[in-house]
Amino acid sequence: MSQKATPFARSDFSLFRHIPTRWMDVDIYGHVNNVNYLSFFDTAVNGWLIEEGALSPATSDTVFLVVETACQYFAEVNFPDTVHAGIRVARLGRSSVTYDIGLFRNEETSACAQGRFVHVQVEAASRRPVEISGRRRELLETIRFSGS
């Protein structure tokens, strides 16, 4: 049996993406359904890459594919909450990047959910892994976690 993680603190992150919840995100139990949390991860990371000009999914020669994701839940999110997704790079490999993501409800300082999100950079046509270099690597380095 694994140990329950300690929620990330808002102060653990310097980069945030704000994602409003939608009425349709709420399930029969009255809270945002668990499947939406992985969508928050994907939206936060890819939205940041696109806005920074490091990715254009329709035209880039190389793209990122998700190869692993995991989420731990600590508190419910509801509509009309805003999710503040903290993003940091936990590991930057040759062709892969592992992100830590903390989801914070509204202005709360403790994560309501958190997880890991792993991208592998691939050549768009062949889907074969390629090295992360240049502007993308430099951008990812700006949010690399240097803690213990």
N, C-alpha and C positions, 0 to 999 in steps of 0.2 A: 504494500500500500504506500503510495507516495505521500509526502508531506505537503500540506497546504501552503502555498506560497504567500508571502507578504505582499500586499498590494504596492505597486509603484506609487511614489509621491509625484505630484505635479512638478515639483522642483527637480526631479530626475531628468527632465526633458527641456530642451531649448527650442524645439520646433513643434508647432501644433497646427493641425488642420481642424477646422470647425465643420461639423456635419449635423445639420438639423434632422431630427427624427421626423418620420412621416406617419400619418394616421394609419396607413396600411402596414406599418412595421409592428404594430401592437397585435398580440395574439389573444386567444380566448382567455388566457390567464391574466390579462390586463397589463402586460409589460412587453417591451420589445423582445421579439422572439430571438432565440440564440443564433439562428442562421444569419441574422443581420449583422452580428458582430464581426464575422469574417468579411462581410461586405464593407464594413467600416474600415477594416485593415486595408483592404484592396483599394478602396477609394482614397484613403489618406496617402498611402505610399505612391500610387500611380498619379494621383492628382498633383502631388508635389513634384514628381519627376517631370510631368508634362508642363507645369507652370514654370519650372526652372529651365525649360528648353532642352532637357536631357533625354527626352523621349517623345516621339511622335508615333503612336502605335500603327497608324496607317501607312507611314512612309519611311520609318527608320529601317536601316539595313540590319540592325540588331535590336532585339526586344528582350524583355524580361518575362520569364514564365514562373509561376508559383509552383514550387516543388514540395513545400511543406508549410503547414500552418497549425497552430495550436492556440487555444484560448482557455483562460481560467476566469471564472465569474465570481464576483464578490458582492455586488448589489444590483438591483434592478434599474433599468432605464425605462422611461415612459414617454409618451407623447404629451406635450410638445417640448421635451427636453432637447438641448443641444449637446452633442457629443464633441468633446475636445480630444482629438486623437494626438497624443504625444508620440513622436517618432524618433528613434535613434538607431544607429548601426551598432549592433553587438559584435559582428564579425564580418570582415571583408576579405573574401578569398580571391583566388585567381579569376573565377568566372561566376562566383556566387556571393550573395550578400544576405546576411541574416539581420533582420530588424527586430528590435524590441518595440512593442507598441503598447502604450497605456491609454485606456479610454476613461475619460473623466466626464462625469455628468455635470453639466452646467459649470458652475464655478468651484465644484468640490475639489479638495486637495489630495484625496486618496482615490486611486483607480477603482472604478466599478467593475472593470474587466481589463485583462492584459494578456498579451500573447507574443508569440514568435511568428514571423512571416519570412519565408526564405524564397528569394528570387535567384534564378540562374539566367545569366545573359546568354542568349542564343542568336545565331544567325537566323534572320527571319525566314528565309526560304528553306534552309535545310533543317532547322531546329536543332543544330549541333551547338554545344557550348563554345563560347569564345571569351577571351580575356576581357575583363572590365578595365578600360584604360581611359586616358585623356580626361575630357570634361566630366564624364560620368564618375570616374574614380575620384577626381578632385571634389566633386559635389558630395559624394557619399562620405568622404573624409571629413567634411565640415560638420557632420552630425554623428561622427564615430564616438562611441562611449568609451571613455578612458578610465572608468572606475574599476573597482576590484571585481 
